[in-house]
Amino acid sequence: MSRLSIELLGAVEALPAEQLGDSLDWRELEPHCLDYVLNQGQCGSCWAFGSSTALSDRFCIKTGKKSLLSPQDLVACDFAGQLGCHGGYPKRAYEYLEFFGSPSLACFPYTSGVTKVAGHCHHYCADGTAHPHRYYAQKFKSRSCKGANST
């Protein structure tokens, strides 16, 4: 099993508001990183979809390689204050991705949307083979917005 790691937030330079555009279209900026829309079905797993998709996107943007990560791994295996199909927290999901990583969606397909339960945490792919590799997030770096107007 190999370990692939990607930093979620690199050095970010603040831009004056007048330099920001009115919109951003990822279909134009990073079209090779886009994939089909995933459906969480009858499971409250938006926290897992958001976290796994965000790391998948960061990995693609940084490396140019597209790899969808498994929200099912988070739903079934992340028990640190998460409630599986009954909700969870993206920040805690990122912490899980830092320490345990995630296999690809192809390795560990999403089933909770149909079964309506978190399912079992597996340490092998759906076809019975070992995880070929897991994708890890580097430690999340919190940044403050200096000079931002808060309401």
C-alpha positions in Angstrom: 0.0 0.0 0.0 1.4 3.4 -0.9 0.8 6.7 0.8 -0.1 9.7 -1.3 -0.3 13.0 0.5 -1.6 16.4 -0.6 -1.5 19.7 1.2 -5.1 21.1 1.4 -4.1 24.7 1.7 -0.9 26.0 0.3 0.4 29.5 0.6 -2.5 31.8 -0.1 -2.0 35.4 -1.0 -4.8 37.8 -0.2 -6.1 39.7 -3.2 -7.8 43.1 -3.0 -11.6 42.7 -3.7 -11.3 44.7 -6.9 -8.9 42.1 -8.3 -11.4 39.3 -7.7 -13.7 38.3 -10.6 -17.4 38.1 -10.4 -17.4 34.3 -10.9 -15.2 31.3 -11.2 -16.0 28.4 -13.6 -14.1 25.2 -12.8 -15.2 23.8 -16.2 -12.9 26.4 -17.7 -10.1 26.5 -15.1 -9.6 22.8 -14.3 -11.8 20.8 -16.7 -9.7 17.7 -16.3 -10.6 17.6 -12.6 -14.3 17.5 -13.0 -16.3 14.3 -12.7 -19.9 13.2 -12.5 -22.2 14.3 -9.7 -22.4 11.8 -6.8 -25.6 11.2 -5.0 -25.7 10.6 -1.2 -29.1 8.9 -1.5 -31.0 8.1 1.7 -28.0 8.8 4.0 -27.1 12.0 5.7 -23.5 11.8 4.5 -23.0 15.3 2.9 -20.1 15.8 5.3 -18.3 12.8 3.9 -19.1 13.7 0.3 -17.9 17.3 0.8 -14.7 16.2 2.5 -13.7 13.4 0.2 -14.5 15.4 -2.9 -12.6 18.5 -1.7 -9.5 16.3 -1.1 -10.0 14.6 -4.5 -10.2 18.1 -6.2 -7.1 19.3 -4.4 -5.2 16.2 -5.4 -6.2 16.7 -9.0 -5.3 20.4 -9.1 -1.9 19.8 -7.5 -0.9 16.7 -9.5 -3.0 16.8 -12.6 -4.2 13.3 -11.8 -7.9 12.7 -11.3 -8.8 10.2 -8.5 -12.2 10.2 -6.7 -11.9 9.3 -3.1 -14.4 7.2 -1.2 -17.1 8.9 0.9 -18.1 5.4 2.0 -14.8 5.1 3.8 -15.6 8.2 5.9 -19.2 7.1 6.6 -18.2 3.6 7.7 -14.8 4.2 9.3 -14.7 7.7 10.8 -16.1 7.3 14.4 -14.4 10.4 15.9 -17.7 12.2 16.8 -19.3 11.4 13.5 -22.7 9.8 13.1 -22.4 8.0 9.8 -25.7 8.4 7.9 -27.0 10.7 10.7 -24.5 13.5 10.0 -21.0 14.5 10.7 -18.5 17.3 10.7 -16.2 18.2 7.7 -13.4 19.4 10.0 -13.4 16.0 11.8 -13.5 14.3 8.4 -10.4 16.2 7.4 -8.7 15.1 10.6 -9.5 11.5 9.7 -8.1 12.0 6.2 -4.9 13.3 7.8 -4.4 10.3 10.0 -6.0 7.4 8.0 -6.4 8.6 4.5 -9.0 7.4 2.0 -9.0 4.7 -0.7 -10.4 5.5 -4.1 -14.1 5.4 -4.8 -13.4 2.5 -7.2 -11.9 0.5 -4.4 -14.5 1.3 -1.8 -17.8 2.2 -3.6 -20.6 4.2 -1.9 -23.4 1.9 -0.7 -24.9 3.8 2.3 -27.3 5.8 0.0 -29.1 2.5 -0.8 -28.8 0.7 2.5 -29.4 3.8 4.7 -26.7 2.6 7.2 -23.1 3.4 7.6 -22.0 -0.1 6.8 -18.8 -1.9 7.8 -15.3 -0.4 7.8 -13.2 -2.6 5.4 -9.4 -2.6 5.1 -9.6 -4.1 1.6 -11.3 -3.1 -1.7 -14.8 -4.3 -2.6 -13.3 -7.0 -4.9 -11.4 -8.4 -1.9 -7.9 -7.1 -2.8 -5.9 -4.9 -0.5 -6.2 -1.1 -0.8 -3.6 -0.3 -3.5 -3.0 3.0 -1.8 -4.7 5.6 0.4 -4.8 9.3 -0.2 -3.9 11.5 2.9 -4.5 15.1 3.7 -1.7 17.1 5.2 -2.4 18.9 8.4 -5.1 21.5 8.0 -3.7 25.0 8.4 -6.2 27.5 9.7 -5.8 31.0 8.4 -7.5 34.1 9.5 -8.9 36.8 7.1 -7.1 39.9 8.1 -9.0 43.1 7.4 -12.1 41.2 6.3 -15.4 42.9 7.1 -17.5 40.7 9.4 -21.2 41.2 9.8 
